[in-house]
Amino acid sequence: MSTSRISAFTTLRPALVLFLLLTVLTGLLYPLLVTGLAQLLFPHQAAGSVLTRDGHAVGSRLIGQSFSDPRYFWSRPSATTPQPYNGTASTGSNLGPLNPALLDAVRTRIAALHAADPDNHSPVPVDLVTASGSGLDPEVSVAAASYQAARVARARGLAPERVQALIAQHTEGRLLGVLGEPRVNVLELNLALDALK
């Protein structure tokens, strides 16, 4: 072996050893450790926070679902493609507030809400007509849930007070008491509605 080849190998050897060591450490051991700890400490969340009904998975509490039946609370609109709430295509619409396509979409959504509940003349909460940045929001504001309460109560033959009480039971407060706004998980609320006798 020539001196130049030995010198090149000597120079490259530490870089190659470090590359292999970091690959094993950060690409194998660290992910296994974090995954194992998550499964041990937070098994429900690590498994995707899956919600079940009658022993069958019906969705995740972390990803929204599309509801259009008047008997159910409707979720925040989704901008994902090719279908709504597509977890593999999380994205916003990228439509600015002055974009005519956004204004048309909002008008269409308002018209759908009014068609489903023509007697409701309250202002439509913004989160019922605009998609979020992820397009996957599983929650709506308390105002958005309350806006829909009369329609859901009428469609199910329930007292409006009972539906409002159900909303209150499923309202989550601010994180650590200060971050975010109170909100309602739509899938959990709809499952609770289906469980009413």
C-alpha positions, 0 to 999 in steps of 0.5 A: 500500500502506498503512503498516500493510500494509507494517509487517505485511509487514516484521514477518512477512518475517524469520519467513517467510524463517527458516521457509523456510530451516529447512524446506529445511535440516532437512527436505531437506538434513540428511536427504539428508546423513545418508542419504547418509553412512549409505549410504556408511559403513554400507551394510548397516545403512542397507539394513535389515541384511537377511539372505539365503539362496540370494540371497533376502531372508529377514528382517532381523537387527534384527526378530524372526520367529516360529518354531514348528517344533521344528527351529528355535530359537524367538524371544521372543514378540511383542505386536505386532498384527495379526501378530507382529513387525509392524515398523509396529506396534512395541509392548509388551503393556502388561500389568502383572505382576499382570494375569491376561491376562499370567499366562495368556499366560505359562502358555500359552507355558510349556505350549507349550515343555513340549509341544515338549520334555517331557523338559526340566525346566529352569526356562524363561527369562523371555525365552521367555515374555514380550514385550519393550517393542518386540515386535520383539526379534530376539535371545534370551538365551544361557540361552533358546537353551541351554534349546532346544538339546536339542529342536533337536538331537533334532529335527534328529538332531544331537549336542547338543554341536554345537548348543551350539557353534553357539550359542556361535559366534552369541553376541554379547557386551556392547556395548563390553564393559559394556552389555547382556547376551550374546545370540543372534540367532535368525534368524542361528542358525536360518540357520546350522542350515539350512546344516549338512550 
